[in-house]
Amino acid sequence: MVNYRLISLALTGFNGLSSKVQNVLKDDPFSGHIFVFRGRSGKMVKILWADRDGLCLFAKRLERGRFIWPVTREGKVHLTPAQLSMLLEGIAWQHPKRTERPGIRI
């Protein structure tokens, strides 16, 4: 399982986000974790991670709505892959509701 760490900070590029991981989160950007950052308006996220060749950066901006963001005192939240997927889709991942599945009719 991969740990996802979320922190609400102003968005920057590779160097700025790597610096925030080291200085604010007290972690190593090359640790194997995925670090998720949200912009102030809540409409944009950037994800920083490292592969064997270097740092990678993914960005997503919502045209409508905002990313659902957790409230935390520590600045870090560990998410499952499913929770991260819901966050990126704009779904309220803290209290997801299973939709009713249609039954098989014969």
C-alpha positions as CSV (number, residue, x, y, z in Angstrom):
1,M,0.0,0.0,0.0
2,V,1.2,3.5,-0.8
3,N,0.9,6.4,1.7
4,Y,-0.5,9.6,0.3
5,R,0.2,12.7,2.1
6,L,-1.9,15.8,1.6
7,I,-1.0,19.3,2.6
8,S,-2.7,22.6,1.8
9,L,0.0,25.0,0.5
10,A,0.5,27.4,-2.4
11,L,1.4,25.6,-5.6
12,T,4.8,25.8,-7.1
13,G,7.0,23.6,-9.4
14,F,9.3,20.7,-8.8
15,N,11.8,22.6,-6.6
16,G,9.2,24.4,-4.5
17,L,7.2,21.3,-3.9
18,S,10.3,19.2,-3.1
19,S,11.3,21.9,-0.6
20,K,7.9,21.8,1.1
21,V,8.1,18.1,1.4
22,Q,11.5,18.3,3.1
23,N,11.0,21.4,5.2
24,V,7.2,21.4,6.1
25,L,6.4,17.6,6.0
26,K,9.9,16.6,7.2
27,D,10.0,13.9,4.6
28,D,12.1,12.8,1.6
29,P,10.6,13.5,-1.8
30,F,12.4,10.3,-3.0
31,S,10.8,8.2,-0.2
32,G,8.4,6.4,-2.4
33,H,5.4,8.3,-1.1
34,I,3.1,10.3,-3.2
35,F,2.6,13.9,-2.1
36,V,-0.6,15.8,-3.0
37,F,-0.8,19.6,-2.8
38,R,-3.9,21.7,-3.3
39,G,-4.2,25.3,-4.4
40,R,-5.8,27.9,-2.2
41,S,-9.0,28.0,-4.2
42,G,-9.4,24.2,-4.1
43,K,-9.7,24.0,-7.9
44,M,-6.2,22.6,-8.6
45,V,-4.1,19.8,-7.2
46,K,-0.5,18.8,-8.0
47,I,0.9,15.4,-7.2
48,L,4.7,14.9,-6.7
49,W,6.4,11.5,-6.6
50,A,9.7,10.0,-7.6
51,D,10.4,7.2,-9.9
52,R,13.8,5.6,-10.6
53,D,14.7,8.4,-13.0
54,G,13.7,11.4,-11.0
55,L,10.8,13.5,-9.8
56,C,7.4,13.4,-11.5
57,L,4.7,16.1,-11.3
58,F,1.0,15.7,-12.2
59,A,-1.5,18.6,-12.2
60,K,-5.3,18.6,-12.4
61,R,-7.6,21.7,-12.5
62,L,-11.4,21.4,-12.1
63,E,-13.5,23.5,-14.3
64,R,-16.4,23.3,-11.8
65,G,-16.4,22.5,-8.1
66,R,-13.6,22.0,-5.7
67,F,-11.4,19.1,-4.5
68,I,-12.7,17.7,-1.2
69,W,-9.9,18.4,1.2
70,P,-9.4,17.0,4.7
71,V,-9.1,19.1,7.9
72,T,-6.0,18.0,9.8
73,R,-3.8,19.5,12.6
74,E,-0.7,17.6,11.5
75,G,-0.8,18.7,7.8
76,K,-0.6,15.0,6.7
77,V,-3.3,12.5,5.9
78,H,-2.7,8.9,4.7
79,L,-5.0,7.8,1.9
80,T,-5.7,4.5,0.3
81,P,-5.4,4.3,-3.5
82,A,-9.2,4.3,-3.7
83,Q,-9.5,7.4,-1.6
84,L,-6.9,9.2,-3.8
85,S,-8.9,8.2,-6.8
86,M,-12.1,9.6,-5.4
87,L,-10.3,12.8,-4.4
88,L,-9.1,13.3,-7.9
89,E,-12.6,12.8,-9.2
90,G,-14.0,15.4,-6.9
91,I,-15.9,12.8,-4.8
92,A,-16.4,13.3,-1.1
93,W,-14.0,10.4,-0.2
94,Q,-14.4,10.7,3.6
95,H,-17.9,9.3,3.5
96,P,-18.4,7.5,0.2
97,K,-21.7,5.9,-0.4
98,R,-22.0,2.7,-2.4
99,T,-24.5,3.0,-5.2
100,E,-27.1,0.2,-5.6
101,R,-26.0,-2.3,-8.1
102,P,-28.5,-3.7,-10.5
103,G,-29.3,-7.4,-10.0
104,I,-29.0,-10.0,-12.7
105,R,-32.3,-10.8,-14.4
106,I,-32.9,-14.1,-16.1
